[in-house]
């Protein structure tokens, strides 16, 4: 019943169902981060020839590098622009960078897109957790963070099996189409998450931004 009506919001009324779906599905993007690459490593290595093994391994690690270096900058930007616009921007970048290997063939360019994908992933994770903190009532926050983590774990397994089957049937590029699943989430987020006026902070009297405290736990969830 809570999923159908939405969890209680900060104002007492149920949160929009679309927003609930968005924050829960955002957990699956971490599972997809390397799922498109991991089952395809032997095929990718063969495609790039001579140094193919090293290139494939680097492609696998590049997204994690983006997560590692992007966490703090993402938290700073989130505090400045707000969770909703930052989530929409991150979902757009996630779709563009995640699907880039479909039409790119230069491994250097693909590595760059994978790093940016890692940055987009940590941005989606942090902003979705921030939305739970901003928009959901205190009694619903911990529960929905748990739901998000559980759905993310299940999604990781499903994506890994799915991409393995797709790679065997259609080659190593096709699994990258799965990153375009973020586009329906982007549309749902744009339509269902209400706009919110930015909170004003007094210069010199502001405590550490709340979203920066989310970076550590979010990075642990993504890496694990």
N, C-alpha and C positions, 0 to 999 in steps of 0.2 A: 504493500500500500504506500510506503514511503517513497518508493521509486516512481509510482504513478502520479502521486500528488506533489512530489518534490519535498526535500527536507525543509524544516522550518528555517526561515531567513532571519536576518538580524531584526526585522520589523515584526516578526511573529507570523506573518502570512507564509504559505508554502513558497519556496523558491521556484522559479520557472523550471519546468521539466527539461527543456532544452539545455539550460545551463547545467543541470544535474548530469545529463548525459555527457556534455562536453568535458566536465571535470573528471568524470569517471573514465571516459575513453582516452583522455590525455595520458593516463597511466600506461596505455598499450604502446605509446610511441617509443618508450625506452626499450621495450622488448624488440621492436622492429629495427632499432638502431643498427645492429650488426647482423640481424637475421637474414637480410638479403645477400650479405657477403659471405658469411660463414659456410653455408653449404656449397657455395660456388667457387671456393678458393682453388681447387684443382683445375677447374675449367678456366678461371681467370688467369691462372699461372700459365696454362697452355696457350691462351690467346695472346699474351704479351711476349711469348717466346723466351729468349735468352735469360733475362733477369726476371722472368715471370713470377717465380716463387717469392722473391723479395718484394716485388711490386704488389702481389696479392696480399702478402702479410702486412705491408704498409697501408694498403687500402683498408684492411680490417682494423688496424690500430688508429687510423687517422681520425675517425669519428670520436673515439675516446679522448684523443688529444684535444679536439674541439670542446668536449665537455669539460676537460680539466682546466683549460685556459679561459673558457668563456663564462664560468660560473659567477665570479665576482663582478665582471663588467655587466653581465645580464641582470644581476641583482641591483646594481646602481641605476641602470636604465629603467628597470621596473619601478623603482621608487620615484623616479622623476616623471614618468609618463602614465603610470597606473597599470593595473593588471589586465583590464579588458583590451585596450589598444595594443599592449605589448603581446598579449596572447594571440590576437589576430595577426599581427606582423610576424610572429614566430611561426605560426601555422603556415603562412604563405611561404616563408623561406624554407620551411621543412619540406613542403611539396616540391618546390623548385629544385632545391639542392639534392633532395633524396632521389628524385627521378632523373637527375642530370646524366648519370651513366648510360641511360637508354640511348642518348644521341651524341654522347662524347666518346672519343676514342683515345685522346691523349691522356696518358696515365697521370701526368703532372696536374692537368686541369681537374681530373677526377679526384685526385687527392685533395685539392683545394675545396672542391664541393663537399667532400666527406667531412673535412674539418668544419666547414660552415654548417653542415648538417648536425654535427655534434653540438655546436653553439645553439642552433635552433632547438635541439632536443632539450637541453638544459633550460632554455628559455621557456619552452612550453611547460616543462615540469614545475619550474618555480612559479610561473604566473598562474597555473591551475591550482597549486597549493595556496597561493596568495588569495585567489578567488574564494576558496573554501574558508579561509580565515576571515575575509572581508564580508562575505555575503551570507554565510551560514551561521545559524545560532550556535552558541558555545556547545550545547549538548549534542549537536549533530556533527561537529567538526572531526573529532577523533574517529567517529564511526565511519564517516565518508573517506577519511584518509586511509582507513583500513580497507574499505571497499576498493578504493583506487589502486592500492598496492596489490590486492588480490587479483583484480581484473588485469593489471599489468603483468603479473606472473603467468596467468593463464594465457594471455595474448602472446607473450614471448614464446611459449611452447607451441602454440598454434601457428604463429608466423614461421617458426623455425622448420616445422614439418611441412608447411605449405610451400615455402620457398625452395626446400629440397626437392619436392615433387615437381614444381614448376621448372626448376633448373634442368632436371633430367629430361623433361618433356620439351622445353622450348629454348634452352640456352641460358647463359648467365645474365643477360640484360633484362629479360622480361620480369624477374622478381622485383626489380626496382620500380615497377608500376605500382606496387603496393604502397609506396609512399604517397601516392596520390589520394589514398583514403583519407588523408588529412583535409582534403578540400571540402567534403561534406561536413566535417566537423567545423571547419572554418565558417561555412555558411550558417550552420546551426548556432555557432557562437555569436556571429554578427547579428543574428535575428533575435536571439533569446536572452543574451546577457544585457541587462539594462545599463545605460550609460550612467556614470557617477561623477559628480563634481569632484575635482581634485582637492584633496585636503591641503590647507595652507599650513606651512611650518614656519616657525620663527627662526630666523637665522641665528646660529650660535646657541640656541636653547633646545635644539632638536636632539633627542636621543638617537642612538644608532638605528638606522632604518630597519624596520621589522623584516623586510624581505631578505636582507643580508643574513639574518639568522636562519633563513630557510636553506641557504646554499649548502651547508655541510650535510644535513640529512638528505637533501635531494641528490647530491653527488654520490652519497653512499648507496642510495636506492638505484641510481642509474648504473653505477659500476657493477654492483652485485647482480 
